[in-house]
Amino acid sequence: MLFQVGGQGTRPTFFEMAAAQQLPASLRAALSYSLGVFAMRRPFLHKVLDYEDEFFALLMLVLETHSLRTADASFAESLYGLRRRAVEITEKHTSIKESNDRMHLSGLRKKQKILSVAFMVILPYIRSKLHSIYNREREARLQASLWGHDDTRLGDTDYLLDQREISPVSDGDMVVEESNLMQAKRKIMAVIGACYPCIHATNEGLSFAYQLLYLLDATRFYSPSLHALGVQVSRATGQELMDAASRISRIRSREIERLRGPPWLKAFQRILLSCIYTSLDYAQTGLIAAVFFFKMMEWWYQSAEERMSAPTVYPPPLPPPPPKVAEEGIPLPSDKSLCPLCSQKRVSPSVLAASGFVFCYTCICKYITQYKRCPITLIPATVEQVRRLFHDF
């Protein structure tokens, strides 16, 4: 399953590289959301959410290792038809018209694959843990500033000190050691909380600089990690895709031939390997489908909640029918633009709210002042119920 975004040559576009870089974060968000939904009905899944970083790091370790082994690319890069190539500088020129470095691309070495896994799995895991520690330290400082304590986590130490007072003398050394360990841990977290913003800002600044230079075609490396590894990302040709498929089949055939043991054990191992290979082959398609599916479900349920929480708007009721003309009232003129009282064209048309009929302002005011009723329906009315119409239709 490949997504071709366009562009010419073997150099990927900036949008291809950005999409490949953002895919793991989107995948993690979708998996976290799906596990959170399932955890509402299956509480044991909360244990998985408690170790979300470890769970996702293990999943990406399997996917990235398999992808680098079979396609010389990361999981996201192989989805977009990209490949990693080792960059070797073979010649250097001093001419201004020629490029400074001539680079030769070759397949990844084993060391580069191992380091690629470390940069794509281990470093993000460490970064996530450091970010969590920094957030906890920031919350602790904020709470300490609000409540006036030096450190809100001193409660654990106070508890240990109280236990030391009531504990036997033989347990005193153990309590002191635990207290010292907690103080050391607190100092380490404080150092991490103080240094993490600088480390994070430096990393983000370098990443932005490399991405900007890559967008301006001033460098061949999209990120500092690729530059440090000496690896360049390029588009895979049709022949490379065919060679990768044949290489995968050869590797799997050799693994099956290496199976040892009784016939029933070899058959079981063969079935197990087939299941693993099938799962890995469709992992990309399945995970991407899961991202779209759960995003669609999130939108669906969010829209349903909005519809349920929104106030119900009913259509306005039908207007009441016009009142009947009383037998003793004055008749309505055939021309609707005439005043029923003076039989002339209405001047300053005004409506009587009690009945809804329109008259001249002076005519209806004089009539109601004298008779206290509508001249057509004979419904009781007052002058306060006369309303001036500024648009007479």
C-alpha positions as CSV (number, residue, x, y, z in Angstrom):
1,M,0.0,0.0,0.0
2,L,1.8,3.1,-1.3
3,F,0.7,6.7,-1.4
4,Q,2.4,8.6,-4.3
5,V,2.3,12.4,-3.6
6,G,3.9,13.6,-6.8
7,G,7.0,15.5,-7.6
8,Q,9.8,14.7,-10.1
9,G,13.1,12.8,-9.7
10,T,14.2,10.7,-6.8
11,R,14.2,13.5,-4.2
12,P,11.0,13.5,-2.1
13,T,9.0,16.6,-1.8
14,F,8.8,18.5,1.5
15,F,5.2,17.5,1.9
16,E,6.1,13.8,1.5
17,M,8.7,14.0,4.2
18,A,6.5,16.0,6.5
19,A,3.6,13.5,6.1
20,A,6.0,10.6,6.8
21,Q,7.3,12.4,9.9
22,Q,3.8,13.1,11.3
23,L,2.4,9.7,10.7
24,P,3.7,8.0,13.9
25,A,2.2,10.8,16.0
26,S,-1.2,10.5,14.3
27,L,-1.0,6.7,14.7
28,R,-0.3,7.0,18.4
29,A,-3.2,9.5,18.9
30,A,-5.6,7.1,17.1
31,L,-4.4,4.1,19.1
32,S,-4.7,6.0,22.4
33,Y,-8.2,7.2,21.5
34,S,-9.3,3.7,20.6
35,L,-7.9,2.1,23.7
36,G,-9.5,4.8,25.8
37,V,-12.9,4.0,24.2
38,F,-12.4,0.3,24.8
39,A,-11.3,0.9,28.3
40,M,-14.7,2.3,29.2
41,R,-16.1,-1.2,28.8
42,R,-13.0,-3.2,29.6
43,P,-11.4,-1.6,32.7
44,F,-8.3,-3.9,32.4
45,L,-7.2,-1.9,29.4
46,H,-6.4,1.0,31.7
47,K,-3.2,-0.9,32.6
48,V,-2.2,-0.6,29.0
49,L,-2.9,3.1,29.0
50,D,-0.8,3.5,32.2
51,Y,2.1,2.2,30.2
52,E,1.2,4.0,26.9
53,D,4.8,5.1,26.2
54,E,6.2,1.5,26.6
55,F,3.4,-0.1,24.6
56,F,3.7,2.3,21.7
57,A,7.6,2.1,21.8
58,L,7.3,-1.7,21.6
59,L,4.9,-1.6,18.7
60,M,7.1,0.9,16.8
61,L,10.2,-1.2,17.5
62,V,8.6,-4.2,15.8
63,L,7.3,-2.2,12.8
64,E,10.5,-0.1,12.3
65,T,12.7,-3.2,12.6
66,H,10.7,-5.1,10.1
67,S,10.5,-2.2,7.7
68,L,14.2,-1.5,7.8
69,R,15.0,-5.1,7.4
70,T,12.8,-5.7,4.4
71,A,12.5,-2.2,2.7
72,D,15.5,-0.1,3.9
73,A,13.0,2.5,5.1
74,S,11.1,3.4,8.2
75,F,7.5,2.3,8.6
76,A,6.1,5.7,7.5
77,E,8.6,6.1,4.7
78,S,7.9,2.7,3.1
79,L,4.2,3.6,3.1
80,Y,5.0,6.6,0.9
81,G,7.3,4.6,-1.4
82,L,10.5,6.1,0.0
83,R,13.8,4.4,0.8
84,R,16.8,5.2,2.9
85,R,20.2,5.3,1.2
86,A,23.7,5.6,2.8
87,V,25.5,8.8,1.6
88,E,29.2,8.4,0.7
89,I,31.2,11.5,-0.4
90,T,33.4,10.3,-3.2
91,E,34.8,13.4,-4.7
92,K,35.2,17.1,-3.8
93,H,35.3,20.0,-6.3
94,T,36.5,23.5,-5.9
95,S,34.8,24.9,-9.1
96,I,32.0,27.3,-8.5
97,K,29.9,25.9,-11.3
98,E,30.0,22.4,-10.0
99,S,28.6,21.1,-6.7
100,N,30.9,21.0,-3.8
101,D,30.3,17.3,-2.9
102,R,29.5,14.4,-5.2
103,M,27.5,11.9,-3.2
104,H,27.1,8.2,-4.0
105,L,24.0,6.5,-2.6
106,S,24.1,2.8,-1.5
107,G,22.1,0.5,0.6
108,L,22.0,0.8,4.4
109,R,24.6,-0.9,6.5
110,K,23.7,-2.9,9.5
111,K,25.0,-0.3,11.8
112,Q,23.0,2.4,10.2
113,K,19.8,0.3,10.5
114,I,20.5,-0.2,14.2
115,L,21.1,3.5,14.7
116,S,18.0,4.3,12.7
117,V,15.9,2.2,15.0
118,A,17.5,4.0,18.0
119,F,16.7,7.4,16.5
120,M,13.1,6.5,15.5
121,V,12.1,4.5,18.6
122,I,14.4,5.0,21.6
123,L,14.9,8.7,21.3
124,P,11.2,9.5,21.0
125,Y,10.5,7.3,24.0
126,I,13.2,9.1,26.1
127,R,11.8,12.5,24.9
128,S,8.3,11.5,25.9
129,K,9.5,10.5,29.4
130,L,11.5,13.7,29.8
131,H,8.4,15.7,28.8
132,S,6.3,13.9,31.4
133,I,8.9,14.6,34.1
134,Y,9.0,18.2,33.1
135,N,5.3,18.5,33.2
136,R,5.2,17.0,36.7
137,E,8.0,19.3,37.9
138,R,6.2,22.3,36.5
139,E,2.9,21.3,38.2
140,A,4.8,20.8,41.5
141,R,6.4,24.2,41.3
142,L,3.1,25.8,40.5
143,Q,1.3,24.1,43.3
144,A,4.2,25.0,45.7
145,S,3.9,28.7,44.6
146,L,0.1,28.6,45.3
147,W,0.2,26.8,48.6
148,G,3.5,28.3,49.9
149,H,5.4,24.9,50.4
150,D,8.9,24.4,49.2
151,D,8.0,21.1,47.6
152,T,4.7,19.4,47.5
153,R,6.3,16.0,47.4
154,L,7.8,16.4,50.8
155,G,4.8,14.6,52.2
156,D,6.3,11.3,51.4
157,T,9.5,12.2,53.2
158,D,7.6,13.5,56.2
159,Y,5.8,10.2,56.3
160,L,9.0,8.3,56.3
161,L,10.4,10.5,59.1
162,D,7.3,9.9,61.2
163,Q,7.6,6.2,60.6
164,R,11.2,6.3,61.7
165,E,10.2,7.9,65.0
166,I,7.8,5.1,65.8
167,S,9.8,2.3,64.2
168,P,12.4,0.1,66.0
169,V,15.9,1.3,66.0
170,S,16.9,-1.6,63.6
171,D,14.8,0.0,60.8
172,G,16.3,3.4,61.2
173,D,19.0,2.9,58.6
174,M,16.5,1.6,56.1
175,V,14.3,4.7,56.5
176,V,17.3,7.0,56.2
177,E,18.4,5.3,53.0
178,E,14.9,5.6,51.5
179,S,14.8,9.2,52.4
180,N,18.2,9.8,50.8
181,L,17.0,8.0,47.6
182,M,13.9,10.2,47.5
183,Q,16.0,13.3,47.9
184,A,18.4,12.2,45.1
185,K,15.5,11.3,42.9
186,R,13.9,14.7,43.6
187,K,17.2,16.5,42.7
188,I,17.5,14.5,39.4
189,M,14.0,15.4,38.5
190,A,14.6,19.1,39.3
191,V,17.7,19.1,37.1
192,I,15.7,17.5,34.3
193,G,12.9,20.0,34.7
194,A,15.4,22.9,34.5
195,C,17.4,21.5,31.5
196,Y,14.6,20.0,29.4
197,P,13.3,23.4,28.0
198,C,16.7,24.2,26.6
199,I,17.2,20.7,25.2
200,H,13.7,20.8,23.6
201,A,14.2,24.2,22.2
202,T,17.5,23.3,20.7
203,N,16.1,20.1,19.1
204,E,13.1,22.0,17.7
205,G,15.3,24.8,16.4
206,L,17.6,22.4,14.6
207,S,14.7,20.5,13.1
208,F,13.1,23.7,11.9
209,A,16.4,24.9,10.3
210,Y,16.9,21.6,8.5
211,Q,13.3,21.5,7.3
212,L,13.6,25.1,6.0
213,L,16.9,24.3,4.2
214,Y,15.3,21.2,2.7
215,L,12.3,23.2,1.5
216,L,14.7,25.7,-0.1
217,D,16.7,22.8,-1.7
218,A,19.8,23.9,0.3
219,T,20.4,20.5,1.9
220,R,19.7,16.8,1.1
221,F,18.9,15.9,4.7
222,Y,15.4,16.6,6.1
223,S,16.4,16.3,9.8
224,P,19.5,16.4,12.0
225,S,19.1,12.6,12.7
226,L,19.4,11.7,9.0
227,H,22.5,14.0,8.7
228,A,24.1,12.3,11.8
229,L,23.4,8.9,10.3
230,G,24.7,9.9,6.9
231,V,21.4,8.7,5.4
232,Q,19.4,10.3,2.6
233,V,15.8,9.6,1.8
234,S,14.9,9.1,-1.9
235,R,12.0,7.7,-3.9
236,A,12.0,4.0,-4.6
237,T,11.9,3.0,-8.3
238,G,9.8,0.2,-9.7
239,Q,12.8,-2.1,-9.9
240,E,13.7,-1.5,-6.3
241,L,10.2,-2.4,-5.2
242,M,10.4,-5.6,-7.2
243,D,13.8,-6.4,-5.8
244,A,12.6,-5.7,-2.2
245,A,9.7,-8.1,-2.7
246,S,12.0,-10.9,-4.0
247,R,14.5,-10.2,-1.2
248,I,11.7,-10.6,1.4
249,S,10.6,-13.9,-0.2
250,R,14.2,-15.2,-0.1
251,I,14.7,-14.2,3.5
252,R,11.5,-16.0,4.5
253,S,12.3,-19.1,2.5
254,R,15.7,-19.4,4.3
255,E,14.0,-18.9,7.7
256,I,11.6,-21.7,6.9
257,E,14.4,-24.0,5.7
258,R,16.2,-23.5,9.0
259,L,13.4,-25.0,11.0
260,R,14.4,-28.0,13.0
261,G,12.6,-30.7,15.0
262,P,9.9,-33.3,14.5
263,P,7.5,-33.0,11.6
264,W,4.6,-31.8,13.8
265,L,6.8,-29.1,15.4
266,K,8.1,-27.9,12.0
267,A,4.5,-27.7,10.8
268,F,3.5,-25.7,13.8
269,Q,6.5,-23.3,13.4
270,R,5.7,-22.9,9.7
271,I,2.1,-22.0,10.5
272,L,3.3,-19.6,13.2
273,L,5.8,-17.9,10.8
274,S,3.1,-17.6,8.1
275,C,0.8,-15.8,10.6
276,I,3.6,-13.5,11.6
277,Y,4.5,-12.7,8.0
278,T,0.9,-12.1,7.1
279,S,0.5,-9.7,10.1
280,L,3.6,-7.8,9.2
281,D,2.6,-7.6,5.5
282,Y,-0.7,-6.1,6.3
283,A,0.4,-4.1,9.3
284,Q,0.7,-0.9,7.4
285,T,-2.6,-1.1,5.7
286,G,-4.4,-2.2,8.9
287,L,-2.9,0.5,11.0
288,I,-3.6,3.3,8.5
289,A,-7.2,2.0,8.1
290,A,-7.5,2.0,11.9
291,V,-6.4,5.6,12.0
292,F,-9.0,6.7,9.5
293,F,-11.7,4.4,11.1
294,F,-11.2,5.8,14.6
295,K,-10.9,9.4,13.4
296,M,-14.2,8.9,11.6
297,M,-15.8,7.3,14.8
298,E,-14.5,10.2,16.9
299,W,-16.1,12.7,14.5
300,W,-19.3,10.7,14.4
301,Y,-19.7,10.4,18.2
302,Q,-18.6,14.0,18.7
303,S,-21.3,15.2,16.2
304,A,-23.9,13.0,17.9
305,E,-23.0,14.5,21.3
306,E,-23.2,18.0,19.9
307,R,-26.7,17.2,18.5
308,M,-27.8,15.8,21.8
309,S,-26.5,18.7,23.8
310,A,-27.8,21.3,21.5
311,P,-31.1,22.9,22.4
312,T,-34.1,21.5,20.4
313,V,-35.4,24.1,17.9
314,Y,-39.0,23.6,16.9
315,P,-40.6,25.2,13.9
316,P,-42.6,28.4,14.7
317,P,-46.4,27.8,15.2
318,L,-48.8,28.7,12.4
319,P,-50.2,32.2,12.6
320,P,-53.8,32.4,13.9
321,P,-56.6,32.8,11.3
322,P,-57.9,36.4,10.7
323,P,-60.7,37.5,13.0
324,K,-64.3,37.4,11.7
325,V,-65.9,40.7,10.7
326,A,-68.8,41.5,13.1
327,E,-72.3,41.9,11.6
328,E,-72.6,45.3,13.3
329,G,-69.0,46.4,12.4
330,I,-68.0,48.4,9.4
331,P,-67.4,46.4,6.2
332,L,-63.9,46.0,4.8
333,P,-63.2,47.9,1.5
334,S,-62.5,46.0,-1.6
335,D,-59.2,47.9,-2.1
336,K,-56.8,46.8,0.7
337,S,-54.9,50.1,0.5
338,L,-57.9,52.1,1.7
339,C,-58.7,52.9,5.3
340,P,-61.9,51.1,6.4
341,L,-62.9,54.2,8.5
342,C,-62.4,57.1,6.0
343,S,-62.4,55.0,2.8
344,Q,-59.4,57.0,1.6
345,K,-55.8,55.9,1.0
346,R,-54.2,55.2,4.3
347,V,-52.1,58.0,5.8
348,S,-49.6,56.9,8.5
349,P,-50.9,53.4,8.4
350,S,-51.2,51.8,11.8
351,V,-52.3,48.3,12.9
352,L,-54.6,47.6,15.8
353,A,-53.0,44.7,17.8
354,A,-56.3,43.4,19.1
355,S,-57.6,42.5,15.6
356,G,-54.7,43.0,13.2
357,F,-56.5,45.3,10.8
358,V,-54.8,48.5,9.4
359,F,-56.2,52.0,9.5
360,C,-55.1,55.6,9.3
361,Y,-53.4,56.5,12.5
362,T,-55.6,59.5,13.2
363,C,-58.8,57.6,12.2
364,I,-58.2,54.6,14.5
365,C,-57.0,56.7,17.4
366,K,-60.2,58.9,17.3
367,Y,-62.5,55.9,16.9
368,I,-60.9,53.9,19.8
369,T,-60.9,56.9,22.1
370,Q,-64.6,57.3,21.6
371,Y,-65.8,53.6,21.3
372,K,-63.1,51.6,23.0
373,R,-63.3,48.8,20.5
374,C,-62.2,47.7,17.0
375,P,-64.5,49.2,14.3
376,I,-64.5,45.9,12.3
377,T,-64.6,43.1,14.8
378,L,-66.0,45.0,17.8
379,I,-63.2,43.5,19.9
380,P,-62.4,45.7,23.0
381,A,-59.2,47.7,22.4
382,T,-57.3,50.7,23.7
383,V,-55.1,53.3,22.2
384,E,-52.0,51.6,23.6
385,Q,-52.7,48.7,21.2
386,V,-52.2,50.9,18.1
387,R,-48.9,50.3,16.4
388,R,-47.4,52.4,13.7
389,L,-46.4,50.6,10.5
390,F,-43.3,52.0,8.8
391,H,-43.6,49.7,5.7
392,D,-47.1,49.4,4.4
393,F,-47.4,46.6,1.9
